[in-house]
Amino acid sequence: MFIRIFLIAFLVATSAHAEIKEVPTSKVQVQLSYAPLVKAAAPAVVNVYTSKTVRTRNVSPLFNDPFFRRFFGDAFRNVPKGGQQKKVQNSLGSGVIVEAGGVIITNHHVIEGADDIKVVLNDRREFEAKVLGSDERTDLAVLKVNTEGAMLPTLPLGEADSLEVGDIVLAIGNPFGVGQTVTSGIVSALARTHVGITDYSFFIQTDAAINPGNSGGALVDMNGKLVGVNSAIYSKGGGSNGIGFAIPVSMVRSVLSGVSETGKVVRPWLGASGQSLTQDLASTFKLPHPTGVLIDTIYPGGPADLAGLKRSDVILSIDGYEIDDPQALRFRLATRPLGSQTTLEILRHGKRMNLKFDILPPPETPKREETRIQGRNPFTGAVVVNMSPALNDELGWDTMTRGVAILKLRRGSTSNRLGFRPGDQIVGLNGQDIQSVQDLMRVLDKLEGREGNWLVGIIRNGKRQELRFRG
């Protein structure tokens, strides 16, 4: 009788436990089921649908006929008939609600060029979204939906720096448009800096299945917090091969902060550049293994200069976080709030020391002085500017470069026909050094109406070229 009562009580207790699931409080409990974790996190992950209108040429079917092409080849395949037609391209991705008022983080490449953006919640509510800010270099974008006062579910931001290789994570998104999907895996690697996806590479690598449509979705830790935004996969066929990459939440915080305060992302500036240490260099500096960044250039008056950093110094860490290469250095600086102060641990002449470093934005000094060039010269139709740390950072140019550069070219202009490109740095003209827009305009004024040879010195992709034209 006692055994019978015990069994009944056990079954009732087990049944009640099966019906009432609570958020797990330990990793041991999580191993039983991810369901409580998913129930808490999934409502804050949304589907992002975008559309944009593109123009395509109308081509006569005659030009695609094999018999016609047998005699005329492909020369006429792109001949338009009846002008152009409009075509709507649709794409999909995912996003994460980070503020209850309707602020959503997603990938830049998900919404790039979109005319319309629609956000669909887990409960099927739909909202039109607008872009508050988007940053191609980090591949992050911030959206806003009008909730008319309704509070949306959010996913709290975690700490990606607390992750360790082997930790369990969940990827939540909308792969292939099939609907919200949850996959599990582990953190396969941290601080991947040579992926080649963004300018600020420092990815979390995971084997949780990530597929097209997952972009912008959530990478969630076992505490139910956002630790990364899924961004890309390594795949030759388009499907998941168990190598996915997520942008750490520390970068998400930085982008959110910049967009909310200024409407754009303004990154901190080091004002110095350097290189990774090889094994030979590490041995020279008596380091146990190759780590750190060897400084080779200091921008006069920049933050590094003001902090007392010198050439041949090796930056070993920032606020205690070890620096392995220049990409890691850029990432760590980019995640520090402007106006704050950080500590650089450096190696100088064999001794370790700390420097206080002020986190400052790149200055626009000198002013850009955007100027369109006219007249009879090789630069006619080009718009030139003075390079500055702020302008260079805005355009993705090397922030250490100074001088004058071509910003854009008018289509069909002389400068366009001669093969100049945006980003070309003009360093010389007919034997005269060019260091500013004023220098260039002064030399062009002297040579106005001149016929003969033009000798132009430019730097393109880090290499100096001498171009000669006849006027």
C-alpha positions as CSV (number, residue, x, y, z in Angstrom):
1,M,0.0,0.0,0.0
2,F,2.8,2.4,0.9
3,I,4.6,1.6,-2.3
4,R,1.5,2.3,-4.3
5,I,0.9,5.6,-2.7
6,F,4.5,6.5,-3.2
7,L,4.3,5.7,-6.9
8,I,1.2,7.8,-7.4
9,A,2.8,10.8,-5.6
10,F,5.9,10.4,-7.7
11,L,3.9,10.3,-11.0
12,V,1.9,13.4,-9.9
13,A,5.0,15.3,-9.0
14,T,6.7,14.3,-12.3
15,S,3.7,15.3,-14.3
16,A,3.5,18.7,-12.6
17,H,7.1,19.3,-13.2
18,A,6.7,18.4,-16.8
19,E,3.9,20.9,-17.3
20,I,5.6,23.8,-15.4
21,K,9.0,24.7,-16.9
22,E,11.0,27.4,-15.3
23,V,14.0,29.3,-16.5
24,P,17.0,27.1,-15.8
25,T,19.3,28.3,-13.0
26,S,22.3,26.1,-13.8
27,K,24.0,24.5,-16.8
28,V,23.0,21.1,-15.5
29,Q,19.3,22.1,-15.7
30,V,19.9,23.6,-19.2
31,Q,21.2,20.3,-20.5
32,L,17.7,18.8,-19.9
33,S,16.0,21.3,-22.3
34,Y,16.6,24.6,-24.0
35,A,12.8,25.3,-24.1
36,P,12.6,27.7,-21.1
37,L,15.6,29.7,-22.5
38,V,14.0,29.8,-26.0
39,K,10.7,31.0,-24.7
40,A,12.3,33.9,-23.0
41,A,14.6,34.9,-25.9
42,A,12.7,34.1,-29.1
43,P,10.0,36.8,-28.8
44,A,12.7,39.5,-29.1
45,V,14.1,38.1,-32.4
46,V,12.2,39.4,-35.5
47,N,12.1,38.7,-39.2
48,V,13.2,41.6,-41.4
49,Y,11.8,41.8,-44.9
50,T,13.2,44.4,-47.4
51,S,12.4,45.4,-50.9
52,K,14.1,47.7,-53.4
53,T,13.4,48.8,-56.9
54,V,16.1,48.2,-59.5
55,R,16.1,49.2,-63.2
56,T,16.8,46.6,-65.9
57,R,17.1,46.9,-69.6
58,N,14.4,45.5,-71.9
59,V,16.1,43.2,-74.4
60,S,14.4,41.9,-77.5
61,P,14.0,38.1,-77.4
62,L,15.6,38.1,-80.9
63,F,19.0,38.8,-79.4
64,N,18.7,35.6,-77.2
65,D,17.8,33.4,-80.2
66,P,20.6,30.8,-80.8
67,F,20.2,31.1,-84.6
68,F,20.7,34.9,-84.4
69,R,23.6,34.6,-82.1
70,R,25.3,32.1,-84.4
71,F,25.9,34.8,-86.8
72,F,26.2,37.9,-84.6
73,G,27.6,36.5,-81.4
74,D,26.9,38.3,-78.1
75,A,27.5,41.8,-79.4
76,F,23.8,42.7,-79.4
77,R,22.6,40.9,-76.3
78,N,22.5,44.1,-74.2
79,V,20.9,46.3,-76.8
80,P,17.8,47.9,-75.1
81,K,14.4,47.8,-76.6
82,G,11.9,50.2,-75.2
83,G,14.2,51.7,-72.6
84,Q,14.3,50.3,-69.0
85,Q,11.9,48.5,-66.8
86,K,11.6,48.5,-63.0
87,K,11.9,45.3,-61.1
88,V,11.4,44.8,-57.3
89,Q,14.0,42.7,-55.5
90,N,13.0,41.2,-52.1
91,S,15.3,39.9,-49.5
92,L,15.1,38.7,-45.9
93,G,17.0,38.6,-42.7
94,S,16.6,38.8,-39.0
95,G,16.9,41.3,-36.2
96,V,16.9,41.7,-32.4
97,I,14.8,44.0,-30.3
98,V,17.1,45.7,-27.9
99,E,14.8,48.5,-26.6
100,A,11.1,48.0,-25.7
101,G,10.2,51.2,-27.5
102,G,11.0,49.6,-30.9
103,V,14.7,49.8,-31.4
104,I,16.1,46.8,-33.4
105,I,19.7,45.8,-34.3
106,T,20.4,43.9,-37.5
107,N,23.1,43.7,-40.2
108,H,23.9,46.5,-42.5
109,H,23.9,44.1,-45.5
110,V,20.3,43.0,-44.7
111,I,18.9,46.5,-45.2
112,E,21.5,48.1,-47.6
113,G,19.8,50.0,-50.4
114,A,16.3,49.0,-49.3
115,D,13.3,51.2,-50.2
116,D,11.0,49.5,-47.8
117,I,11.7,47.6,-44.6
118,K,9.1,45.5,-42.8
119,V,9.6,43.9,-39.4
120,V,7.5,40.9,-38.4
121,L,7.5,39.8,-34.7
122,N,7.3,36.3,-33.3
123,D,3.6,36.8,-32.6
124,R,3.0,37.9,-36.3
125,R,2.6,41.6,-35.6
126,E,4.0,43.7,-38.5
127,F,5.6,47.1,-38.5
128,E,7.1,49.4,-41.1
129,A,10.7,50.2,-40.0
130,K,13.0,53.2,-40.7
131,V,16.8,53.2,-40.5
132,L,18.2,55.2,-37.6
133,G,21.7,54.5,-38.6
134,S,23.8,52.0,-40.5
135,D,27.5,51.2,-40.5
136,E,28.9,49.2,-43.4
137,R,32.3,48.9,-41.7
138,T,30.9,47.0,-38.7
139,D,28.0,45.5,-40.7
140,L,25.5,46.7,-38.2
141,A,22.3,48.8,-38.6
142,V,19.8,50.2,-36.1
143,L,16.1,50.2,-37.0
144,K,13.1,51.9,-35.3
145,V,9.5,50.8,-35.5
146,N,6.5,52.9,-34.3
147,T,4.8,50.8,-31.7
148,E,2.2,53.5,-30.8
149,G,3.1,53.2,-27.2
150,A,3.2,49.4,-27.0
151,M,6.2,47.8,-25.2
152,L,7.9,45.1,-27.2
153,P,9.8,42.1,-25.8
154,T,13.6,42.7,-25.6
155,L,16.7,40.6,-25.4
156,P,19.1,41.9,-22.7
157,L,22.7,42.5,-23.8
158,G,25.3,40.2,-22.3
159,E,29.1,40.2,-22.1
160,A,30.8,38.5,-25.0
161,D,34.2,38.8,-23.2
162,S,32.9,36.3,-20.7
163,L,32.5,33.6,-23.3
164,E,34.9,30.7,-23.5
165,V,35.5,28.3,-26.2
166,G,33.2,25.3,-25.6
167,D,30.3,27.4,-24.1
168,I,26.9,26.4,-25.4
169,V,25.1,29.1,-27.5
170,L,21.8,29.3,-29.4
171,A,21.4,30.9,-32.8
172,I,17.9,32.3,-33.4
173,G,16.8,33.7,-36.8
174,N,14.8,33.1,-40.0
175,P,16.9,30.8,-42.3
176,F,15.7,30.6,-45.9
177,G,12.5,32.4,-44.9
178,V,11.0,29.2,-43.4
179,G,10.2,31.0,-40.2
180,Q,11.8,31.5,-36.8
181,T,14.3,28.7,-36.1
182,V,16.5,27.9,-33.2
183,T,19.8,26.0,-33.5
184,S,22.3,25.1,-30.8
185,G,26.0,24.7,-30.8
186,I,29.1,25.8,-29.0
187,V,31.6,28.7,-29.2
188,S,34.1,27.2,-31.6
189,A,36.6,30.1,-31.4
190,L,36.9,33.7,-30.2
191,A,38.5,36.8,-31.6
192,R,38.6,35.8,-35.2
193,T,40.3,38.7,-36.9
194,H,41.2,37.5,-40.4
195,V,37.7,36.6,-41.7
196,G,37.6,39.5,-44.2
197,I,33.9,40.3,-43.7
198,T,34.1,43.7,-42.0
199,D,36.8,46.3,-41.3
200,Y,36.4,45.7,-37.6
201,S,36.8,41.9,-37.5
202,F,36.7,40.3,-34.1
203,F,34.2,37.6,-34.6
204,I,32.7,34.9,-32.3
205,Q,32.9,31.6,-34.3
206,T,30.2,29.0,-33.6
207,D,29.0,25.7,-35.0
208,A,25.4,26.5,-34.3
209,A,23.7,26.2,-37.7
210,I,23.5,29.6,-39.4
211,N,22.1,29.9,-42.9
212,P,21.0,32.6,-45.3
213,G,18.2,34.6,-43.6
214,N,19.9,34.2,-40.2
215,S,21.9,37.4,-40.8
216,G,21.0,39.9,-38.1
217,G,19.7,37.3,-35.7
218,A,20.6,36.6,-32.2
219,L,23.5,34.5,-30.7
220,V,22.3,33.8,-27.2
221,D,24.2,32.5,-24.2
222,M,22.9,30.1,-21.5
223,N,21.9,33.1,-19.4
224,G,19.4,34.1,-22.0
225,K,21.4,37.2,-23.0
226,L,22.5,38.5,-26.4
227,V,26.2,37.9,-26.9
228,G,26.4,38.4,-30.7
229,V,24.6,39.3,-33.9
230,N,24.9,36.5,-36.5
231,S,26.6,38.0,-39.6
232,A,28.1,35.4,-41.9
233,I,28.9,31.8,-42.6
234,Y,31.8,30.0,-44.2
235,S,30.2,28.1,-47.1
236,K,31.0,27.2,-50.7
237,G,27.5,26.0,-51.4
238,G,25.4,28.5,-49.5
239,G,24.4,26.1,-46.6
240,S,25.8,25.8,-43.1
241,N,29.1,23.9,-42.8
242,G,29.3,24.4,-39.1
243,I,31.4,27.6,-39.3
244,G,29.4,30.7,-38.5
245,F,30.4,34.2,-37.3
246,A,28.7,36.6,-35.0
247,I,29.6,40.2,-34.2
248,P,30.3,40.5,-30.5
249,V,27.7,42.4,-28.4
250,S,30.4,44.9,-27.3
251,M,30.5,46.3,-30.8
252,V,26.7,46.3,-30.9
253,R,26.7,48.5,-27.7
254,S,29.2,50.9,-29.4
255,V,27.0,51.3,-32.5
256,L,23.8,51.7,-30.5
257,S,25.4,54.4,-28.4
258,G,26.8,56.3,-31.4
259,V,23.5,56.2,-33.3
260,S,21.4,57.3,-30.3
261,E,23.7,60.2,-29.4
262,T,24.7,61.6,-32.8
263,G,22.7,59.7,-35.4
264,K,25.9,58.2,-36.8
265,V,28.8,56.0,-35.8
266,V,31.8,57.9,-34.7
267,R,34.7,55.7,-33.9
268,P,37.6,56.4,-31.5
269,W,40.9,57.1,-33.2
270,L,44.3,55.8,-32.2
271,G,46.5,58.2,-34.2
272,A,49.1,55.5,-34.7
273,S,49.6,52.4,-36.8
274,G,51.7,49.3,-36.5
275,Q,52.2,45.6,-37.3
276,S,51.8,42.2,-35.8
277,L,54.8,40.6,-34.2
278,T,56.4,37.7,-35.9
279,Q,58.2,34.9,-33.9
280,D,61.5,36.6,-34.7
281,L,60.3,40.0,-33.5
282,A,58.8,38.4,-30.4
283,S,62.2,36.8,-29.6
284,T,63.9,40.2,-30.2
285,F,61.6,41.8,-27.6
286,K,62.0,38.8,-25.3
287,L,58.3,38.0,-25.4
288,P,57.3,34.4,-24.7
289,H,55.1,34.2,-27.9
290,P,54.2,36.6,-30.8
291,T,51.6,39.0,-29.4
292,G,51.0,42.7,-29.4
293,V,51.3,45.5,-32.0
294,L,54.6,47.1,-32.9
295,I,54.1,50.8,-33.5
296,D,55.8,52.2,-36.5
297,T,54.0,55.5,-37.2
298,I,52.7,58.2,-34.9
299,Y,50.3,60.9,-36.2
300,P,51.6,64.3,-34.8
301,G,49.2,65.7,-32.3
302,G,47.0,62.6,-32.3
303,P,45.7,60.7,-29.2
304,A,48.7,58.3,-29.3
305,D,51.1,61.2,-29.5
306,L,49.4,63.0,-26.6
307,A,49.4,59.8,-24.5
308,G,53.2,59.5,-24.9
309,L,53.2,56.5,-27.3
310,K,56.4,56.3,-29.3
311,R,57.7,54.4,-32.4
312,S,59.0,50.9,-31.5
313,D,56.7,50.6,-28.6
314,V,54.7,47.4,-28.4
315,I,51.1,47.6,-27.3
316,L,50.4,44.5,-25.3
317,S,46.9,45.1,-23.9
318,I,44.0,47.5,-23.5
319,D,42.3,47.6,-20.1
320,G,43.7,44.2,-19.4
321,Y,42.5,42.6,-22.7
322,E,45.5,41.1,-24.6
323,I,46.1,42.5,-28.1
324,D,47.3,40.0,-30.7
325,D,47.3,42.0,-33.9
326,P,46.2,45.4,-35.4
327,Q,42.7,44.1,-36.0
328,A,42.2,43.3,-32.3
329,L,43.7,46.7,-31.4
330,R,41.2,48.5,-33.7
331,F,38.3,46.5,-32.3
332,R,39.1,47.1,-28.6
333,L,39.4,50.8,-29.2
334,A,36.2,51.0,-31.3
335,T,34.2,49.5,-28.4
336,R,35.4,52.1,-25.9
337,P,33.1,55.1,-25.3
338,L,34.2,58.5,-26.6
339,G,35.4,60.8,-23.9
340,S,36.5,58.0,-21.6
341,Q,40.0,57.0,-20.7
342,T,41.7,53.6,-21.1
343,T,44.9,52.1,-20.1
344,L,47.5,50.8,-22.6
345,E,50.0,48.3,-21.4
346,I,53.1,48.7,-23.6
347,L,56.6,47.3,-23.8
348,R,59.4,49.9,-24.2
349,H,63.1,49.1,-24.2
350,G,62.3,45.7,-22.5
351,K,60.2,47.2,-19.7
352,R,56.5,47.0,-19.3
353,M,54.6,50.2,-18.5
354,N,51.1,51.7,-18.6
355,L,49.9,54.7,-20.5
356,K,46.7,56.6,-19.9
357,F,45.0,57.0,-23.3
358,D,42.1,59.4,-23.9
359,I,39.4,58.0,-26.2
360,L,38.9,60.8,-28.8
361,P,37.2,61.0,-32.2
362,P,39.3,61.6,-35.3
363,P,39.4,65.4,-36.0
364,E,38.6,67.1,-39.3
365,T,41.9,69.0,-39.5
366,P,42.4,70.4,-42.1
367,K,38.9,71.2,-43.3
368,R,37.9,69.2,-46.4
369,E,37.5,72.2,-48.7
370,E,35.5,70.1,-51.3
371,T,36.3,71.6,-54.7
372,R,35.1,70.7,-58.2
373,I,37.9,71.3,-60.8
374,Q,37.0,73.0,-64.1
375,G,39.0,74.3,-67.0
376,R,41.4,72.5,-69.5
377,N,43.4,70.1,-67.4
378,P,43.6,66.4,-66.6
379,F,41.5,66.9,-63.4
380,T,38.5,68.5,-65.1
381,G,35.3,67.1,-63.7
382,A,36.9,65.7,-60.5
383,V,36.0,66.8,-57.0
384,V,39.0,67.0,-54.7
385,V,39.3,67.3,-50.9
386,N,41.8,67.7,-48.2
387,M,42.3,64.5,-46.4
388,S,41.9,64.4,-42.6
389,P,41.5,61.7,-40.0
390,A,37.7,62.3,-39.8
391,L,37.2,62.3,-43.5
392,N,39.4,59.3,-44.0
393,D,37.6,57.3,-41.4
394,E,34.2,58.3,-42.8
395,L,35.2,57.0,-46.3
396,G,37.2,54.0,-45.1
397,W,40.6,55.5,-46.1
398,D,43.8,55.2,-44.1
399,T,43.4,57.7,-41.2
400,M,47.1,58.2,-41.1
401,T,47.3,59.6,-44.6
402,R,47.5,63.4,-45.2
403,G,47.2,65.4,-48.5
404,V,44.7,65.9,-51.2
405,A,42.6,63.2,-52.8
406,I,39.9,62.7,-55.5
407,L,36.5,62.3,-53.8
408,K,34.4,61.7,-56.9
409,L,34.3,62.0,-60.7
410,R,31.7,63.3,-63.1
411,R,30.8,60.6,-65.5
412,G,32.2,61.2,-69.0
413,S,34.5,64.0,-67.8
414,T,38.1,64.4,-68.7
415,S,39.3,63.1,-65.4
416,N,37.0,60.1,-65.7
417,R,38.2,59.3,-69.3
418,L,41.8,59.5,-68.2
419,G,41.3,56.8,-65.7
420,F,41.5,58.6,-62.4
421,R,39.6,57.0,-59.5
422,P,38.0,58.1,-56.3
423,G,40.5,57.7,-53.5
424,D,43.5,58.6,-55.7
425,Q,45.8,60.8,-53.7
426,I,47.4,63.6,-55.7
427,V,51.0,64.2,-54.6
428,G,52.6,66.0,-57.5
429,L,51.8,68.0,-60.6
430,N,54.5,69.0,-63.2
431,G,57.3,68.8,-60.6
432,Q,55.3,70.7,-57.9
433,D,54.5,68.9,-54.6
434,I,50.8,68.9,-53.8
435,Q,49.8,68.7,-50.1
436,S,46.5,70.5,-50.1
437,V,43.6,71.6,-52.3
438,Q,45.1,75.1,-52.2
439,D,48.4,73.8,-53.6
440,L,46.6,72.0,-56.4
441,M,44.5,75.0,-57.4
442,R,47.4,77.3,-57.3
443,V,49.4,75.1,-59.7
444,L,46.5,74.6,-62.0
445,D,45.9,78.4,-62.1
446,K,49.5,78.9,-63.2
447,L,49.2,76.2,-65.9
448,E,45.7,77.3,-67.2
449,G,45.5,77.1,-71.0
450,R,48.9,75.4,-71.2
451,E,49.4,72.8,-73.9
452,G,52.0,70.0,-73.8
453,N,52.7,67.3,-71.3
454,W,51.1,67.0,-67.9
455,L,53.0,64.9,-65.3
456,V,50.8,63.8,-62.5
457,G,52.0,61.9,-59.4
458,I,49.4,59.9,-57.5
459,I,49.3,57.3,-54.8
460,R,46.8,54.5,-55.5
461,N,46.5,51.5,-53.2
462,G,49.6,52.5,-51.4
463,K,51.8,52.6,-54.5
464,R,53.0,55.8,-56.1
465,Q,52.5,56.2,-59.9
466,E,53.7,58.8,-62.4
467,L,51.1,59.5,-65.1
468,R,51.9,61.5,-68.2
469,F,49.2,63.1,-70.4
470,R,49.3,65.3,-73.5
471,G,47.2,68.5,-73.2
